[in-house]
Amino acid sequence: MSDANNLLDAAKTEISGMAKEGMAHPSTKPVLIGMGVGAVAGALLPVVSLPLGLIAGGAFALYGRIKR
C-alpha cells in the first residue's frame, strides 16, 4: 500500500510542478507528446475514443517519467 501512496505522491508533485512551471518543467513536453500519441491512437482505433486515448497516453508518459 505504501508503494501506491508513494506513486500518488510522486504524481501529485510532478503534476503540480508541471502546472506551476509550464513548458519549463522537464516532464511537460514528454507528457504532451504522450497525450498526442494517445489521441492519434484513439482516433485510429475503433474501440478507443479520442478522449480516452488522450488521457491514457498522458498517464502512460507521466508514469514513465515518475518511475525513472
DASULMO-V202502 format. One record per backbone hydrogen bond with DSSP energy under -1.0 kcal/mol. CO is the residue of the C=O (numbers start at 1). NH is the residue of the N-H. Records with the same first field share a line. If there is no record, write none. Layout:
CO: NH  NH
This chain:
1: 5
2: 6
3: 7
4: 8
5: 9
6: 10
7: 11
8: 12
9: 13
10: 14
11: 15
12: 16
13: 17
14: 18
15: 19
16: 20
17: 21
18: 22
21: 24
22: 25
25: 28
27: 31
28: 32
29: 33
30: 34
31: 35
32: 36
33: 37
34: 38
35: 39
36: 40
37: 41
38: 42
39: 43
40: 44
41: 45
49: 53
50: 54
51: 55
52: 56
53: 57
54: 58
55: 59
56: 60
57: 61
58: 62
59: 63
60: 64
61: 65
62: 66
63: 67
